[in-house]
């Protein structure tokens, strides 16, 4: 069963990719979607077997690499953490496949698109079922490749190509650290197998390693290098710049890769490696710091964005920051719980925005929308549910998981924990404001679209609406249904050792005893953000423009995303271009070509060509040359004799 879960999407990808032009676009859509949906159904079966009955397993596929002391098998690690991720990946992917049948109906390259979607699903499944660091890295790079292919799917658009390249390069920065971390794992432990490394890790506590000329704590170095990869893949502060630009890809890509699956790879990796991170307080401190900073930083940018997909993209950045906060304070199950619930309502919001874009003839600017509630009521209703869940409205999915993270941050009772608490509380207020801003500008008030666009507005087809309804149900019920399993009384039985917590880690117990004011604070922030949005975009719609004029520097600072793109362009892109031009023009052109092809080599060729002309083939030319030579020799001897006589 587990092999089928992993390899069915690969089979569908191969059929659509290699035989799509022969079987046709419709067959490609049906085959790939059917295989992923079967994989999703089997994933839920695995979730019940593993999560409820603790039937863990390890499936060895084949022996992969054997070189010296490196012996790696391709195995599937089946435990509760894997089962949760299988459900998330395959369920969201299956719904996105079905949604894409309606969304991409007019695209001439549908077989290629569905091949990429299924290939991405396979790569993500390899990542979450990995039993060693090398297999983890294979899946890690596989989803990076598929992300590049899907973001740049509309390759005729320069902006899509640029966004795909940017995503690939920024992720390479993080993956460089990730690869160094894996090298360090093998150097220190002599193996890349998870179980062997986890068993030997306590013996490395307090030991050091020479890194960058300094003797540093070995486990801290390893964890921070691995976390660099998580920062890139999960678009955290400093390595976040690729995620908003990735919205250039088709909307189903945004829902699949940049909301529910690929960007959660970093969360999964840190949770899987909890036996290592638990042994380094410094690494956990950095994880918490980066997560909390990202949560509030991304939320501030989301306040003023006008592209409907970019608003949701920055929301994704912010929510991933929440998850890293939970990981950093040791509440690993809380982080995975939010990952689980977030997958439903964030995929819902992305696919709902795709339905809006589909209805608005590809318009994405919410400033040019308005009044769509009555024109596309089903899309409005599902996006309303997604917004309620994202903002943490009581008893929705986000209410249980996001509020748990805020409570856990307070319960940590540490300096970094309090920083994370205040950051996440502020982010909750900002999230509520920009989420309701999006809803009000898109669906309510007067329409700001042109008459031609309004005349074409229509509700999406069933292939797009059915996934929205299913995701809406998940956004409403995933929290209340699974809270007890993930973070409640059934916690120990459910996780059964797939997440590690040190004996001193009592965060799950402490979070249930925080003051009432802390418990209700997220709800207060949610209500405050909603009321402010109503005031500014319903009761006094002139206020946003007034504030933008009054605080123009701040407005431009947020609108330009804290000028990170400009800063990186100044610090890295332009110097790299100048260095490249210097090496090209001076190094290659002037020095290498000047001395080589255009210098010595050119002179040799020139002289050779001139000498070759002397070989005319006529005897009288050669006789004349011989006479000239004899005359020169005789003349030379004559002058030599005269010079020698004079010397005597």
Secondary structure, 3 states (H helix, E strand, C coil): CHHHHHHHHHHHHHHHHHHHHHHCHHHHHHHHHHHHHHHHHHHHHHHHHHHHCCCCEEEEEEEEEEECCEEEEEEEEECHHHHHHHHHHHHHHHHHHHHHHHHCCCCCCHHHHHHHHHHHHHHHHHHHCCCEHHHHHHHHHHHHHHHHHHHCCCCCCHHHHHHHHHHHHHHHHHHHHHHHHHHHHHHHHCCCEHHHHHHHHHHHCCCEEEECCEEEEHHHHHHHHHHHHHHHHCCCCCCCHHHHHHHHCCHHHHHHHHHHCHHHHHHHHHHHCHHHHCCCHHHHHHHHHHHHHHHHHHHHHHCCCCEHHHHHHHHHHHHHHHHHHHHHCCCHHHHHHHHHHHHHHHHHHHHHHHHHHHHCCCCCEHHHCCCCCCCCHHHHHHHHHHHHHHHCCCCCHHHHHHHHHHHHHHHCCCHHHHHHHHHHHHHHHHHHHHHHHHHHHHHCCCCCCCHHHHHHCCCCCHHHHHHHHHHHHHHHHHHHHHHHHHHCCCHHHHHCCCCCCCCCCCHHHHHHHCCHHHHHHHHHHHHHHHHHHHHHHHHCCCHHHHHHHHCHHHHHHHHCHHHHHHHHHHHHHHHHHHHHHHHHHHHHHHHHHHHHHHHHHHHHHHHHHHHHHHCCCCHHHHHHHHHHHHHHHHHHHHHHHHHHHHHC
